[in-house]
Amino acid sequence: QKEVEQDPGPLSVPEGAIVSLNCTYSNSAFQYFMWYRQYSRKGPELLMYTYSSGNKEDGRFTAQVDKSSKYISLFIRDSQPSDSATYLCAMSAGLANAGGTSYGKLTFGQGTILTVHP
Amino acid sequence: GAGVSQSPSNKVTEKGKDVELRCDPISGHTALYWYRQSLGQGLEFLIYFQGNSAPDKSGLPSDRFSAERTGGSVSTLTIQRTQQEDSAVYLCASSLDVTRANIQYFGAGTRLSVL
């Protein structure tokens, strides 16, 4: 079983829809939770990160972390065709919680392919 | 530079040959990371550097893979005696330092095809 599980989709929605993306994980040491967006043939770009549990909002994007359920979500409101991309969740234990020297390591989900139709 | 730069952007090689992939991080970033992304897969961690040292090499798939970083800047990932299963996109990222590993900036990657 992978440490981070993410449904690869693909997910197809009409423009203006609310999109929900999520990941589950098994490592209770994870403290930092990130969402990256990757366009075709480009490198991933960081959208948001959250430390520990809670919600974080940035424009049309909201990230939620539920550590008790080991479940994280990214919501996209009023989705646009330009949001069409692969969305990757990533996690790390951070300096205080990682064993040994692994605190620089991010563990990624498989990525969810999202298409927003005009 | 303005962003993380990787070269070459594409590399086609024959099975058994050695290849070198280069990464030039954002100026001032002391931490550098290498990942591999196979078709339809997420990013697989390979190795990271803080300065010139590599505290975690746990993701390197075999002893055919090695990486070095000199001068605290440019890094080279070397794959010896390439195999077809090495075909993937190799991504490099950098962060201000390893305590900021949660904020990584990625290059566009090197697409490696082993024939």
Contacts between the chains, C-beta under 8 A, distances in Angstrom:
chain1	res1	chain2	res2	distance
A	4	B	42	7.7
A	6	B	42	7.1
A	8	B	40	6.9
A	32	B	101	7.9
A	32	B	102	4.1
A	34	B	102	5.9
A	36	B	106	8.0
A	41	B	108	7.3
A	42	B	108	5.7
A	43	B	4	7.3
A	43	B	91	5.8
A	43	B	93	7.6
A	43	B	106	3.3
A	43	B	107	5.2
A	43	B	108	4.9
A	43	B	109	5.7
A	44	B	43	7.2
A	44	B	91	7.5
A	44	B	106	5.0
A	45	B	105	7.9
A	45	B	106	6.9
A	46	B	103	6.2
A	46	B	104	6.9
A	46	B	105	7.5
A	49	B	102	5.1
A	49	B	103	6.7
A	51	B	102	7.9
A	88	B	42	6.0
A	88	B	43	6.9
A	90	B	43	7.6
A	92	B	101	5.8
A	92	B	102	5.9
A	94	B	101	7.9
A	94	B	102	7.2
A	95	B	98	8.0
A	95	B	99	5.4
A	100	B	56	7.9
A	101	B	55	3.5
A	101	B	56	5.1
A	102	B	56	5.3
A	102	B	58	7.1
A	103	B	98	6.7
A	103	B	99	7.9
A	103	B	101	6.7
A	104	B	31	6.3
A	104	B	33	7.0
A	104	B	48	4.2
A	104	B	50	6.8
A	104	B	55	6.7
A	104	B	56	6.0
A	104	B	98	4.3
A	104	B	101	4.7
A	105	B	45	5.2
A	105	B	48	6.6
A	105	B	56	5.7
A	105	B	58	7.6
A	105	B	59	7.6
A	105	B	101	7.5
A	106	B	33	7.5
A	106	B	43	7.6
A	106	B	45	6.5
A	106	B	101	6.5
A	106	B	102	7.7
A	106	B	104	6.9
A	107	B	45	7.0
A	108	B	35	7.8
A	108	B	42	4.1
A	108	B	43	4.2
A	108	B	44	7.7
A	108	B	45	7.9
A	109	B	42	5.4
A	110	B	40	7.5
A	110	B	41	6.1
A	110	B	42	4.3
A	111	B	41	7.9
A	111	B	42	5.2
